[in-house]
Structure formats: structure tokens, C-alpha cells
Amino acid sequence: MHPTDPAHPVDPVSPVSSVGSVLLATFELVPRGEDGGELLRRAFADVGIEAQWAVWTDPVVDWSSADTVVVRSTWDYHRRLPEFLAWVDRVAATTRLVNAPEVLRWNADKRYLLDLADAVPVVPTIDVPADGLLTGLTAALAEHGAVVVKPRVGASGVGVVVAERTDDLRLSGLTAGPWLVQPLVASVRTEGEASVFVFAGRAVSQLRKVAPPADVRVHEEYGGTTTPVALDADAAALAERAVAAAGERCGASPAYARVDLLHHGGRLVVSEVELIEPGLYLDLLPGNAGAFAAGLRT
């Protein structure tokens, strides 16, 4: 094993020890993992597990040397999905992969929201094929007025646009289809989005994310704000139900999740269930590190 990036060296991966070892998969631009990544390593150490960061595309990494590989900050997966899913299959063939391959594959396409709709309330969603944008958009606009269009495979708000007409110039910002079309949920700009972290099926912490007035994206890079808040009982219960339903639909229980919720139509609804590489916001919620590590042992 060798440092992945000479400018930002990572610790060499040690052989499997008697107490177990974990490789935390990240991507090449953040070889030490997400912000606060050292907290995650220490949290694993506290429960007797040696954890190291490793870049998922590094050909030198021997993933089979670890007892468990945990997908963490692989934040480029959506740009190279076939390659990522092939890596998932190779790793899972030689060691335990978390979340499980069937969970990762199911969650990579945001159409999963339609799979969940009969189990939990979700943001109303229309699946629009790559050759059906005009038809799908026309139907959604007639039903909802202003709508949000997003790629079915995507992350970090890239390619997400708001439209009020089929000739809305903002639609030039769309990335390749297929897409999902949803109503513009006004509460994302006022009340905000609740992001609930669920580890081993149990909700443990929550953030409030609010989009800026001119956008619907809550990400900080677009002007959104993120604040830790007390765990709300209703949000926690819905998040746990959503994760359980996801496990039933893809045949494996997720070990970790972030569930995003919005108020729409007088109730809480699920807007997203992140089961691949949700950031843990360890700078704001350092306790997530311990909960994540402990949950992996259950």
C-alpha cells in the first residue's frame, strides 16, 4: 500500500488485525475523507476497529485485506456510475461491503422514490424518460405550476433546475436524462429541509437545511444554510420508516442513511434517502462518528 496522493498522503493500510479492520472508501480529491474524517477513524478505534481511508479508484488498494469496506465520501460516483458499480461488485466478491451492493445499486437511481411511495409519503414525483421531456414537463406543469427537474442519477444539486413553462430558459441547465419532475415545495425556502441521520435503523441526529431565496438547493455552495437541531420525534419516525422500507425493497437493511424530509401538503414527506455516500457533517454533528461506528457493529 502506498500514499494515494503525495501532496496529501494518507496512512498506509495495515493488514487485517484480530480486532477487525475497515477501509473507508473516498475519492481522489478528498483522500483523507470528508471533513472531520479523523473523528470517524477515532470512533472506530474506540470500538476496537482499525479504520483507514482509501481512494476507491486507486488500483493499488487491496480491498480484500479489510474485514469490511465502507462506502463513505465517494462523491464522484454519479459521474462514473458504471465504473463505480463494477467496483462495488468486485469489492463485494472479496469482503463485506457496507452499504450492501444491492442497496447501493438501488439507491443510485433516484427513481427509488417511486418504489417507496406505497410505504411512506414522498414528494410527488413523475419519472420522465430522456426522450419524453416535453410530455412529462407539460403534465407536471399542468398539475403543479412551478416544478423542479432533476437528473435521476446525480448528486450535490448538479443539474437541478426550476421551471415554470416548457420554454423556461432555466431548463438550459439540465444535464442528461432521464429525469424526475416534482412540484416546487415552497417550504424548502422558509421552514427548510430536515436531514435525519439513521444508523442501524435508528434515527440519532438531525440538521435543518434552508435554501436561499433564489434557489431550491440547500447545499452551502448554492447559498444554503445548515444548522444542527434537536431530533424531532415525527421526523425521526418517518426517517426510520423510510430506511426500513428501503431495506425491504432492495433486500438488505442499510447500515447508514441520511433521510431528507420536507413539509408539503400539510405533512412531512420524504424528498431523498441517501444510502451511498451521505456526508456525516461531522463538523456540526461530531456525535455522528460514534453512532456510525457503533451501528456498523450491530
N, C-alpha and C positions, 0 to 999 in steps of 0.2 A: 504494500500500500504506500501511497505517496501523497504529499500535499496536492490538492486539486488545482490550486491557483497560487503560484509563487508569491503574488502580491498580497494574498490573503490566505495564508496557509491554514489548513485545518489539521487537527490532531490525527496522526495515523490511526487506522482502525486496528484494534487489538484482536487477537484470536478469541474465540468463544471461551468465556470463563465458566466456572462451576456455578456461579450465581446467575448466569444468563447474560446475553448481550443484545443490544438493539442498534440498528443503523437507522438514523433519521434521514429520510430522503429529502434533498433540497434541489435547487437548480443552480446553474453555474454563476449567475450574477449575485447570489447570496450564499456562498459556500459554507458560511457558519450558521446558516438558517435564518429564521425570522428574528425580528427584534426581540431581545430577551432570550435568545436561544440557549444561552448558558444556564438560565434558570431551569430549562427543561432537562438539560443534562444532569444538573444537580438534583432535580426532583427524582429522576430515575435512580441516581446513586442512593438516594435516601431510602428507596425500597429494594436496594440490593441488585440493581441492574446497571450494567455499564452501557452507556449510550454515546454514540459518536455521530456527527454529521457526515453525510456523503452525498455527492452530486449524482443524480440519477443517470445522467448521460456519460459519466466517467467510465471509460472502458476498463480501467484497471481495478475498479472496486469489485471485490468478491462478495457478492450479496449473500451467498450461501454460508459465509463464515459467521453470520449472525444468527442467533436463535429467532429473531423477529426483525423484519424490516417495516418501518412505519412511514407511510407517506405523509410528509409534512409540508414543506414550502416548495413544492414542485410547480411554481407559479407560471411556468411556460407550457404546461401540458396541453392547454387548449389550442396552442399554435401548432402543435405537432402530435395530434391525438393518436394517429395510427402507431407512431413510434412509441408513444407513451404506453398504449395498451399492449403492444408487443413486449415492452419491458415488464409490465405488470405480470404477464403470463410467464415470462422467463423467471422472474423472481419467485413467483408463487409455486413454480415447479420444484424449487430447491429449498425453500424455507417458508416460514409463516409470514404472510403479508397482511398488514393492517392499514386501512380497512381491507376487507377481503376483496379479491378480484371482481366477484360478481357485483359487489357494492359499488366499486369504482367505475365499472363499465356502465352500470345502470345510471349512475349519477352524472356521467359525463355529458349526457344529453338532457337539456332542461325540460324535455317533454315528460320527464318523470312527474312533473306537477299534475299532468292529466292522469297518471297512474294513481296518484294519491287522492284525487278529488272525491272518490267514493268513500274514503276513510276519514278525511279531515277537511275542513273548509280551506280552500285555496283561492288566490286571486283568480277571477275568471280569465280563462286562457284559451286562445284559438291557435291551433297548430297550422302554420302556413308553409306549404312546400316552396322550394326555390322557384318553381315556375308558376306560383299562384299568388304572388304578392298583391296584385291589383284586386283580385277577387276577395282574398282574405282581409285585406285592409278596408275595402269598401264595406264588407259585412260588419267588421269591428267598429268602424266609424259610425255606421248607422245605429249600432246598439249602444255605444258608449260615448260618442263625441270624441274628445281628445283621447288618444291611445299612446301606449308605449310599445315600441317594436324592438325586439332584442334577438340576437342570434341564438339558436338552440344550443350551439357549442360556443362558449365564450366565458370570460371572466373579467373582473375588475371594471365592469361597466363599459368595456370597449364595444362599440357598435350599437349601443343603446340610444335610441332617439325617440323624441316625442313628435307626434304628427296630429294635425287637426283636419287635414284634407289629403286626398290622394296625390295632389301636386305640391304638397308641403316641401319646401326646399330643404328642410332639415333631414328629409329622407335620403339626401345625397350622402349622409354619414353612415348609412347602413353598410355592414360587412356582408360577406356571402351568406346566402340562405342555406337551409331552411330557417324560419324564424318562429317566434312566439309573439302574438299580439295580445296585449292586455289593456284594460282601462287605466287611464291616469288616475292613480289613487292620491287624492289631494292631501291626505293626512301625512304623507311622507315628507312634506314641506313644513308642516306645522307640528303635529304630535311626534312625527318621526317613526322610524322603524325600530322594533325591538329585536335584538340579536341575542338568542339564548344558547348557551353552550351546554351540550349534553354529553356526558361521559359515562360509558357503561350503562346507558339507558336512563340516567338520572340527570336532571337539569341542575346546574350548580352555580351559574353566574349569568349576568345579563348586561348588555350595553344598550344605550339609546343612541341611534344614529339619525341625524336630521339632514335632509338635502338642502342645498342653498335655494333661494327663491327662484332662480332662473333654470333650475335643473331638477331632475328626479333621482339623480345618482347621489348616494350618501357617502361615497368614498371621499377621503380627505383631499385627494388630488384634484377633485372637481369642486372643492369648496365646502364639502360636507363636514359636519362636526360629530364627534364620537365621545360619549360620556358614560362612565360606569354608573349603574343604578342598582338599587336593590332588586333581587329576583322577585318578579311578580307571580303570584300563585296561578293566575289564569294563563299567563304566557308560558310558565313552566309546564303546566299540564298539557297545553296544546303542543308544545315542542316535544315533549316526551311521547305523546300520541303519534306525532308525525314521524319520529325516528322509529318507533315500533312498527308503524305501517310500512315504512321504507324497508325495514328488515324482512317483513312478511313478503313484500313484493319482489325483492331480489334474492331471497333465500339465505341471507346471512345477516346477523344482527350487527349494526355499526358499533364500533367501539368508541367512536367520537363523532361529533356533529356540531354544526352551528345552524340553528334554525332561525330564519328571519321572518318576522311577523309584522303585519300592518292592520290597522283598523279600517275596515271597508264594509259599507252596507250595515253598519251598526254592530259589527262583531269583529273579533280577531280572525285573520286569515293568514295562511302560510304563503309567503312570497318566494321563499327559497329554502332548500335544505342542502347545506354544504357538507358533503361526505368525503371529498377528495383531499383538499388542501386548505381548509379554512384557517386563516391567521388566528392565533390564540389571543392576540392583543395582550401579551404578557407585560407590556409597559403600563397598561391600565388595569389589568386583572392578573397580577402575579400569581394568585392562588390557582389559576387555571393550570399551571405547570404541575403542581402536586396532584390535582384532580385527574389530569390527563394520565400521568404515570400510574397512579393508583388504579384507575379504571382499566388500564391495559392488563393488569394482573388478575382481574376478576374473570 
